[in-house]
Amino acid sequence: MTKVLILALLAVTLAWPVPLVLAKARWTLRMPALGMLCWQAIAVAGGLSMIGALWFVSIGAAALLALHLLLNLGLTVVGALRQRRRHLQLVELLSTPMPDRPGTRLIENEAPVAYCLPAAPRSVTVLSDGLLRLLSDEELAAVVAHERAHVTQHHHIVLIAFKAWRTALPWFPIASRAEEAVALLVELLADDDARRAVPDSVLAAAVTAVAGADAAAIAPRVARLRAP
């Protein structure tokens, strides 16, 4: 009974107060890698403690929860792979290769669009002609470096895991909070990679230009880049 209470208390602590404190913490903006590690530890430890508490109460309930989590993870991964495959087919159909940029394709779109699509045997970088007209060469290099960092650091795998957690436990309020926090942290990590190629001011200007009217969404990133 003592083990059950300890595991239950740990599960509740990791499900509510600890993630709330972490979500409000400002130090994660300075150290996104450590922040990402903390969120992953909370997710894993919280899930295991919940399963462990249920295991002592009911082996069957614990097994069902574990199966539910694994099944949702599998379905989310399969769905993401299928969606990425269709996306790549559309990109190849609706875009043209850029001879001066290997592995990069250009789409006709007035909106500034830039992203990297993970694919085998190599990723594909997609840019819009609207983006090329909007940014300077240095700003464009900053955006491309940021997007490619997402692929090289395998951020899509991390995001899929947290999306599966949210899908599996929609009633679990911290699951959505964790997914939102991790989404910001991967952007900060990609910014840090791009900062090695261009000055912070250039990256901040590029991020602001691409965001357009959606300035609130990128405010933490821009403030971090412009901070002393």
N, C-alpha and C positions, 0 to 999 in steps of 0.2 A: 504494500500500500504506500509506503514511503517513496519507493521508486516512481510509482504512478504520479504521486503528488509533485515530486521534483520535476519529472518530465512535463507534466501538465503546466506547471508554473513557468518552466523554461519556454514552452511553446507559446503561452500567452504573452510572456515578456517579449519574445522575438516577433510576435504577431502585431503588437500594438505600441508600447512605449519606446522600445529601442528604434524601430524604423521611423517613428515620428521624429525623434530627436535627430536621427541621421538625415532625414529629408530636409530638416531646417538648418542643418549645419552649414556653415560658410566655408569651412576648411576644405570641403570636397572640391570647391572651385579651384583651389590652389593645388590640390593633390588628387586629380581625378582617378588615377590608377589605384590609389589606396581606397578611395571611395567605392570604386567598382568592386574591389576585393571584399570590402565590408558588406556590400549588398549581396554578393554571391555567398558569403559566409552566413548571413542572416537567412537567406533563402534555403540553403542546404541544411543548416542546423535547425531552423524552424520546422522544416518538413520532416526531418528525422526525429525530432523530439515529439512532434505530433503523432507520427507513426508509432514511436516507442511507447507513448502513453496509451494509445489505443491497443497496442500489442498486449500489454499487461491486462487491460480491461477485456479485450476481446481480440483474439488472434484473427478471427474472420474479418472484423471491421478494419483492422490494421492492414490486412492483406488486400482488402477491397480498396482502401485509400491508396495504397502503394500502386495497385494496378491502375486505378483511375489516373493518378499522376503520370505514370509511364505511358498509358494509352494516349492521354492528351498530348504529351510530348511527342510521341510518334506521329500522331495525326497532324500536329502543327508542323513538324519537320517535312512530312510528305506533302502537305499543302503548300508550304513555302517553296519546296523544290519544283513542284508542278507549276506554280505561279511564275517562278523565275524562268523556267524553261519556255513558257508561253511568252513572257516578256522579252526574252532574248530573240525568239522567232519574230516578234513584231518589230524589234529594233533592227534586225537584219533586213526586214522587208521595207521599212519606212525610212531608213537612214542611208547615208553614203559614207564610205570610209574616207578618212583624212590621210592622204599619202604622207604628209609631213609629220603626222603624229601616229605612229604604229599602235594598233589596238584601240584607236579612237574612232568613233563614228559621229557624224553630224546630222542632226534632225532640223527640219524647217519649223521653227516655232519662234514667235516674237517674244515669248516669255523667256527669262534667263533660266536655263535648265542645265544642271550638271550633276551627274551621278556615275558611280561605278557599279557595274553589274557582275557579281561573282559568277564565273563560268569556267568550265573545263575546256581546253587545258590552260586557258588564261582569261583573266577578267577583261571586260569591255568597258571603256570609258565613253559615256554619251554626253555630248555637248550640243547646245542649240545655237543657231546662228544669231538669235537675239542676245545670247550671252556673249558671243564674240564681239558684237557691236557695242555692248555695254561696258565691258571691262578693258583695262589696259593689259599689255602683255604680262606685266608683273602680277597684276591682280588675277589674271586668268591662271597663271602658274600656281598662285596660292590656292585657288579653288580646286584645281586638279589635284594638287598635292593632298589637300584635305580629303577629297573623295577617295583617292587611291589608298589613303591611310585606313579608311574603313575596311577595305578588302584585305590589305596586308596584315591588319591586326585582328581579322576575323570577327568584326563587330556583329555581323549578321548572325553568327552562331550564338553569341551572348544574348542578342535581342530575341531570338527565337525561343531560347530557354525561358526568359522572363515572360514572353507572350504566352507560352504554354502554361506557365504557373498561373497567370491571370485568367486564362480560359478555363483551367481546371477548377479554380476556386473563385468564381465571380462574386461570391458573397463575402470573400475575405478582403476587407478594405485595403490592407497593406499591399496586396498583390498588385493593384493598379498603381499605388503610390511608388512601389519599387520599379515597375516598368517605366514610369515617367522619369524617375530619378536616373535610372540607368541610361535611358535615351539621351538625357543631357550629358551624362558623363562620357559616353562614346563620342559625342560631338567635341567635348573638351579635349579628349585624347587625340582625336584627329586634328584638331587645331594645333596641339603641341607638336605634332609631326610636321605640319605645314610651316610652323614657325621656324623650323630649321632651314627652310628654303627661302623664306621671305621675311622682311621685318614685320613686327606686330602691327604697325600702323597700316601696312599694305593689306594684310589679312583682314583687319577690322573693316577697312574700307570696302573690300571685296564682299565680305559677309553682309555688310549693311546694304550694299547695292543689290545683291542677289535677293535679299529678303524683301525689299520693297516696302509694301504697306504692312507686312507682317513683322514689324520691328520688335514687338513685345516678345515674340518667340526666341529671338536671338539676343535679347538684351543682356542676359548673363554672360554670354560669350564675348560680346563687344566690350562690356564693362571690364571683363577680365583681361582682354587684350590691350585696353587703353589704360589700365591701372599702372601706376609707377612701378 
